[in-house]
Amino acid sequence: MCRFLTYSGPKALMSPLIFKASNSLVMQSKYAQKRKVPTNADGFGLGWYPTQDDPIPATFVNVDPAWSNRNLKMIAEKVETQHYFAHVRDASKGMPVSQANCHPFSCMHYLWMHNGRLDQFDKFRRQLLNQLSDRAFALIKGNTDSEYAFALFMDMLEFAEKASLSQLENAMEATIACIMRLRKAAGADTNAFINFAVTDGKHTVVTRFATLEGVKPASLFFGRGKVNECQEGIEFIPHTEEVQEGEQACIIICSEPPTDQSEHWTKVERNYMVSAIGNERVSQRKLDLPFQSEL
């Protein structure tokens, strides 16, 4: 499994959360705190939306460990954006380490990434492909379960040129439901860890989901507030505390809190979806899906 974060907020450099925080994403690529295997060294990726009038995100992915790539550091320290995705990868067993398999994946103005695995993917890969339209099938360039899920999601969204938050949420829920049905029919009876994230540059939808009742989902947190650089790296001030009226807060959704101030971060509940509209509002709701054993 992997680690990721999303940012929506005032125009800012990406380096504070990726490099400078005490538990930055690069730190998580070496020493992740909330998973049994701490290393995520099988590549990384950034996806960000330009500050000029251009709705199509840029992406930069590579197979290097995040801590060793000088271009990642240069981009993070020089490029400003109001909205970005960042990901460090721990490849699932049997999955090649290649640029085509690095997150985030993109289509039109959408970005997608995944922390987890669709266990026993080979049992239902063919059936999932059979569900796809020709347009969705053509999206797939690598061989990760994550990218196949993105293709399925785009079909569920009907490749919408402009989607509302509820459309993104409904397509996400339909994608997970379809994957669970395919797994059940194929006899894939182990747990699937499904922390999916998608954005259109304004709306962001992220899930924390495990298909079996007895298995704990991968970690997920969110916060809305202000990021300040300080001697320790960065501090996060929740919006409800000290951010002054009229100041623009940011919304961060992340596998692990990037700061040591654990009380400033909200843990996403098991089998819940967290949704954000820009940096204005963030909320979570339970996914109305049964456990796989109940299908």
Residue pairs with C-beta under 8 A, 6 or more apart in sequence:
1 35
1 37
1 90
1 92
1 115
1 116
1 117
1 193
1 218
2 40
2 87
2 88
2 89
2 90
2 103
2 113
2 114
2 115
2 116
2 255
3 25
3 28
3 29
3 32
3 35
3 40
3 87
3 88
3 115
3 255
3 256
4 25
4 85
4 86
4 87
4 88
4 103
4 113
4 115
4 195
4 197
4 254
4 255
5 17
5 25
5 85
5 86
5 252
5 253
5 254
5 255
5 258
6 84
6 85
6 86
6 197
6 199
6 204
6 206
6 251
6 252
6 253
6 254
6 276
7 14
7 17
7 81
7 83
7 84
7 86
7 250
7 251
7 252
8 82
8 83
8 202
8 204
8 250
8 251
8 276
8 278
8 279
9 82
9 83
9 227
9 248
9 249
9 250
9 251
9 252
9 279
10 82
10 248
10 250
10 279
11 51
11 80
11 81
11 82
12 80
12 81
12 82
12 227
12 250
13 76
13 77
13 78
13 79
13 80
14 46
14 48
14 75
14 76
14 79
14 81
14 84
14 86
15 73
15 76
15 77
16 227
16 229
16 233
16 234
17 24
17 25
17 86
17 227
17 234
17 252
17 258
18 24
18 25
18 26
18 46
18 66
18 72
18 76
18 86
19 26
19 73
19 76
19 77
20 229
20 233
20 234
21 27
21 233
21 234
21 258
21 259
22 232
22 233
22 234
22 258
22 259
22 260
23 33
23 256
23 257
23 258
23 259
23 260
24 233
24 258
25 66
25 86
25 88
25 258
26 66
26 67
26 88
28 40
28 88
28 255
28 256
29 39
29 40
29 41
29 44
29 65
29 66
29 67
29 88
30 38
30 39
30 41
30 65
30 67
31 38
31 39
32 38
32 39
32 40
32 255
32 256
33 256
34 219
34 255
34 256
35 218
35 219
37 90
39 90
40 66
40 88
40 89
40 90
41 65
41 66
41 88
41 90
42 63
42 89
42 90
42 91
42 97
43 61
43 62
43 63
43 64
43 65
43 88
43 89
43 91
43 97
43 99
43 101
43 102
44 61
44 62
44 64
44 65
44 66
44 69
44 72
44 86
44 87
44 88
44 89
44 102
45 59
45 60
45 61
45 62
45 85
45 86
45 87
45 89
45 102
45 103
45 104
45 113
46 59
46 60
46 61
46 72
46 75
46 76
46 84
46 85
46 86
46 87
46 104
47 57
47 58
47 59
47 84
47 85
47 86
47 104
47 106
47 111
47 113
48 57
48 58
48 79
48 81
48 83
48 84
48 85
49 55
49 57
49 58
49 81
49 82
49 83
49 84
49 201
50 56
50 57
50 58
50 81
51 80
51 81
51 82
55 109
55 201
56 108
56 109
57 106
57 109
57 111
57 201
59 104
59 106
59 111
60 71
60 72
60 75
61 99
61 102
61 103
61 104
62 69
62 71
62 72
62 99
62 102
63 97
63 98
63 99
63 102
64 72
66 72
66 88
82 279
83 199
83 201
83 202
83 278
85 103
85 104
85 111
85 113
85 197
85 199
87 102
87 103
87 104
87 113
87 115
89 97
89 101
89 102
89 103
91 97
91 101
92 117
92 121
92 144
92 145
95 101
95 143
95 144
95 145
96 142
96 143
98 142
100 141
100 142
100 143
101 142
101 143
101 144
101 147
103 112
103 113
103 114
103 146
104 111
104 112
104 113
104 197
105 111
105 112
105 113
105 139
105 146
105 147
105 150
106 112
107 139
107 150
107 154
107 159
108 159
108 161
109 200
109 201
110 154
110 157
110 198
110 199
110 200
111 198
111 199
112 146
112 149
112 150
112 153
112 196
112 197
112 198
113 146
113 196
113 197
114 144
114 145
114 146
114 149
114 194
114 195
114 196
114 197
115 193
115 195
115 197
115 218
115 220
115 255
116 192
116 193
116 194
116 195
116 218
117 145
117 192
117 193
118 145
118 149
118 179
118 183
118 192
118 194
119 188
119 190
119 191
119 192
119 193
120 183
120 186
120 188
120 189
120 190
121 145
121 148
121 188
123 183
123 186
123 187
123 188
124 182
124 183
124 185
124 186
124 188
125 145
125 148
127 182
127 185
127 186
128 148
128 152
128 179
128 182
129 137
129 148
131 152
131 155
131 178
131 182
132 151
132 152
132 155
133 155
135 154
135 155
135 159
136 151
136 152
136 154
136 155
137 151
139 147
139 150
139 151
139 154
140 147
140 148
140 151
141 147
149 175
149 179
149 196
150 198
152 175
152 178
152 179
153 171
153 172
153 175
153 196
153 198
156 170
156 171
156 172
156 174
156 175
156 178
157 163
157 167
157 168
157 171
160 167
163 171
163 200
163 203
164 203
165 203
165 205
165 275
165 277
168 198
168 200
168 203
168 205
168 275
169 205
169 273
169 275
172 196
172 198
172 205
172 207
172 273
173 273
173 287
173 288
173 289
175 196
176 194
176 196
176 207
176 209
176 287
176 289
177 289
179 192
179 194
180 192
180 211
180 289
180 292
180 295
181 295
182 188
183 189
183 192
183 211
183 292
184 292
184 295
189 292
190 212
191 210
191 211
191 212
191 215
192 210
192 211
192 292
193 209
193 210
193 215
193 217
193 218
194 207
194 209
194 210
194 211
194 217
195 206
195 207
195 208
195 209
195 217
195 218
195 220
195 255
196 206
196 207
196 209
197 204
197 205
197 206
197 207
197 253
198 204
198 205
198 206
199 205
202 277
202 278
203 275
203 276
203 277
203 278
204 251
204 253
204 275
204 276
205 273
205 274
205 275
205 276
206 220
206 222
206 253
206 268
206 273
206 274
206 275
207 272
207 273
207 274
207 287
208 217
208 218
208 219
208 220
208 268
208 269
208 270
208 271
208 272
208 273
208 274
209 217
209 271
209 287
209 289
210 216
210 217
210 218
210 270
210 271
211 291
211 292
212 291
212 292
212 293
213 291
213 293
216 270
217 270
217 271
218 255
219 255
219 256
219 267
220 253
220 254
220 255
220 267
220 268
220 274
221 253
221 254
221 255
221 256
221 257
221 265
221 266
221 267
221 268
222 251
222 252
222 253
222 254
222 265
222 266
222 268
222 274
222 276
222 282
222 284
223 236
223 238
223 251
223 252
223 257
223 264
223 265
223 266
224 238
224 239
224 249
224 250
224 251
224 252
224 279
224 282
225 236
225 237
225 238
225 239
225 240
225 241
225 243
225 249
225 250
225 264
226 236
226 237
226 239
226 242
226 243
226 247
226 249
226 250
227 234
227 235
227 236
227 250
227 252
228 234
228 235
228 236
228 237
232 260
233 259
234 258
234 259
235 259
235 261
236 252
236 257
236 258
236 259
236 261
236 264
236 265
237 243
237 264
238 264
239 249
243 249
248 279
249 279
250 279
251 276
251 278
251 279
251 282
252 258
253 274
253 276
253 282
254 265
257 264
257 265
259 265
266 284
268 274
268 284
269 284
269 286
271 286
271 287
271 289
272 284
272 285
272 286
272 287
273 284
273 285
273 286
273 287
274 282
274 283
274 284
275 282
275 283
275 284
275 285
276 282
